[in-house]
């Protein structure tokens, strides 16, 4: 492949109405092409209904086993929930997935329940990923692949992460010692080449160095640098735009970042960055071989807002 293609995907569609509306707004500017819906979150029904108003938006499933409650009865997934029937938080669930104390059959059943929930609302998932990347931890890998195969989902987020322009040193964008960075990089590459080989995925997900992820000004410049330096191939930029919503955002630890990312995704300057770079914006539908989306340009943005 000689061209550079980019999927710009917003996670957390359906987590709240403010996040959902922010994602829809960003999509109308033609920068954001895709979103991942959380079927067990408070605004999931609202998001499924809003998705029907934006047919060009590719909507996948953001599989979730670490926030809120399962769609299945808690008694059907006892290894995934606490005594109150809530999913274990990410720190606990990650340990359970590393040590195989989360039952694979329960993970697969809950994943399928969330996919089927979307389908029952008329939303056919274009792809799958997961909240806090839970599907890449050992106990969840095989259940993830089985659930997607059973539900007919062909595309998934790439576990491999890369930084552009490439940083000095070894081990990619991961944190810790060189040994740890190399180990994480090798594990994620093995997932992509072996465990997820039956799935269509981008070559890599665009990632950023830790120091940039925690500095919004630096993160914005890193977005621009990454887009300007992408090599040929297909990549994904995962993001988290959203509007402030009273009663939710006060306890959302990244609500400031959500509002800033929404600003970037709706600013003409950013549309021009895409236009100058020659990157073609696509969805996971295009990755699976459906008709390609038109490139985003300042002209298409203006038309979209008329």
N, C-alpha and C positions, 0 to 999 in steps of 0.2 A: 504494500500500500504506500503510495507516494504522498497522499494528502494527509492533513492533520484534522482529526475530528474530535469534538469535545461534547460530552454529556454534562450539563450543569444540573445537578440533582439536589433538591431541597429535602432534607430529612424532616421528620416529625409532623408531617401533614396529618391533621386531626388531633394533635396533642392539645390544642386550644383553638378557639375561634380566631384569636389575634394572629397566631402563627399561620393558620389556614388562610386567612384573608391576606396576610403578607405574601404568602407563596403565590396565591392567585394574582396579586398585583404585580409581583416580580415577573411572572410568566407573561403578562400582557405587554411587557417591554421587550419580549423576545430574547432576553439573555438567558433566563432560566427555562430549561426545556423539559424538566422531569421532576417528579416528586415521589416520595415514599410514604405511604399511608399507614398509620398506626391504628389497627382495628380495635384495640381494647382501650382507647383513650376517650376522654369525655366528649371531644368534638368530632369523633369518627363519623357519626351519621351526617353531621354538617359537612364534613370534608367530602364524603361520598356524593352528597347532593351537589356541592359546588363543582366537583370534578366534571359533572355533565355539562357545565356551562363553558368549559375550556377544552374542547375535543382535541386540540393539538398538544395539550400537556400529557406527556407520558406518565402514567401513575402506576408505580409498583407497590410492593408491600414491604413495610418496615417491621419485620418480625420482631416481637418483643417478649422476652421472658425475664425482664429485670425491672419493670416499672408497672404499677397498677395491679390489676387482677387478671387472671386468665379468663379467656372466653369459655373454656371448659369448666365444669364444676371442679372446685379445688380438690375434692376427693379423688378426681380422676388423674390429677397431676401432683401427688403429695410431695415428690422430691423437688418440685419447683417453687413451692410456696411455704410461707411461715404459718404459725398457729392461727393467724387471722385470715388466712386464705389469700394473702397478697404475695406477689412474686418477691423473692429475695432481692435485695438491692444489688447493684452491679458488683461491688466488692465481694459479696458473699457468693453470688452466682458464678463469678469467674473462678473462685476457688473450687466450687463444686464441679464446674466443667473441666477444670484441669485434672481433678482427681476422680472423675467419672462417678461422682456421687449424685449426679443428676441423671435420671433414667432416660435413655435414648428414645424409648417408645413413647414416653410422656412428652418429650421435646417435639418429636415428629407429630404427635397428635395435636398438640397446641399450635404448632406451625400450620398444619393443615386446617385447623379450625379458623385461624385468622385469615388464611387465603380464601377459604370458602365463604367467610363472612363478607369479604369484598365482592366476590363473584355474585353472591345473593343480592347485593345492592347494585348490580349492573356494571361493576368496575372490574374488568379483566386485567389482572396485574401484568405490566410489561416486563417486570423484573422483580428480583427479591434482594434485600439486604437485611440488616438487623440493627436494632438499637444497641449502641455501644459495641457493635461488631461481635455479638455473642456467637454468631454462627461459625466463627473461625476458631473457637476454642475446641479442644479435642473431642469432648463428649457430644458436641453439637454438630460436628462436621457431617457425619454420615446421616443423621436425622434430617439435616438441612437438604442434602442432596436427594434423599428419598422423598421428602415432602414435595420438593419442586418437581421431581419426575412424576409423582402421582398426580399432581395438580396441573401438569402441562406447562410449567414455566420454564422457558429455555435460557433466560438471561439472569445474570447475577453480578453484583458488585465485585470487582477484583480485590482479592486479599492483598496483592502486592501494592506497596506504596512507594512513590518516588518524588524527589524534589527537583525542580528545574528553576534556574540553572543548577547543575549538580554541585553539591557542597564539597568542600575539601574533606578528606578523611574517608573512612570506609564504613559500611553498614547502613547507608541510606539515612532516612529521616528519624530513625528510632532513637530512643534515649538510653542512657547508661554507658557502660564501658564498651570498648570496641568488640569484645567477645560477645556481650549481650546483643549489641546491634547486629552483628553478623549472624548470630543465632536466630534472631527474630526475622531478619531478612531471608535467611535460608528456609525457615519454617513457612513463611508466607509464600515464597516462591514455589515450594513443594506443594502447598495446597493448590495453587493455581495450575501447576503443571500436571498434578496427579489426582488429588482428591476431587477437584472441581473440573476435571478435563472434559466432562460431558456438557458443560455449560458454556454459553457464549458470554464472554466478559471483555471489558476493555483491557488494554495491555497493562494498565496500572491506574491507580487512583492518585491524583495529585495530592501530595502531602506538604507539610511545612515544618520547618525546624521549631523546636519547642520555644525558643526565645521569641520567634515571630508569632506563634499562635497565641501568646499571652500579651501581645502588644498590638492593639488594633491598628495603629498607624503603620507599624511594620507589616502586619498581616495584609493590609490593603496593597502595599507596594509589592509584597510577595505574590499576591494574586496576579498583578500586572506582569511581573517578571516571569512567572510560570507560563502564562498564556503566550508571552512573546518568545519564549524559548522552548516550547513543546516541539519534540521531533515528530516525524511522520508516525501515524498510527492513530489509535482511538484511546481516549483517556476520559476520566471522570473527575469533575470538580464537585465534591460534596459540600453543601453549605447548609446554613440554618437560619434563613431570614424569618422575620416575624414582626408584627405590630404589637405595641404595648397593649396589654389587656388587664384592666384593673381586676384584682382578685386572683390573678394567675401570675403575672409577671413579677410581682413583688417577691415571690419565692423561687423564681426561675433564675438560676445562677448565671445564665448566659444571655439574659434579656437585653443587655446593652449591646452585646455582639450581634444578636438577632436584628436589632434595629439598624446597626451600622451596615451589616451585610445587605439588608433590604435597600439601604441608600445606594450602595454600590451597584446593586442589580437593577436599579431604576434610574441611574444617572447616565445621561447621554455619553459622557466621557468613557464609560465602561463599554458601552455598545461600540464606540469608535475604536477602542482597544481591540475588540474582536475583529472588527472590520479591517483594521490595518494589519493584523496578524495573519489574515488569510485562513484562520481556523474556521471550520464548518461546524456549526452547532447541530447536534442530532439528539435523538432520544434512543432508548433501548429498543423501541420498535424498529428503528433503522438498523441497529446492530443485529437484530434477528432477521433482517432481510426484507422488512416492509418498505414501502416507498419512503425515500429520504425526505427529511425536513428541509425547508429552504434556509439558506444561510441568513444569519442575523445581520442586518445592516442598519444604518441610521434611517434609511428609507422605510424598511419594514417596521421599524419601531414606530415611526411617525404614523404609518398607516394603521398600525395596531391600536393606536390611541385615539383615532378619529371616531 
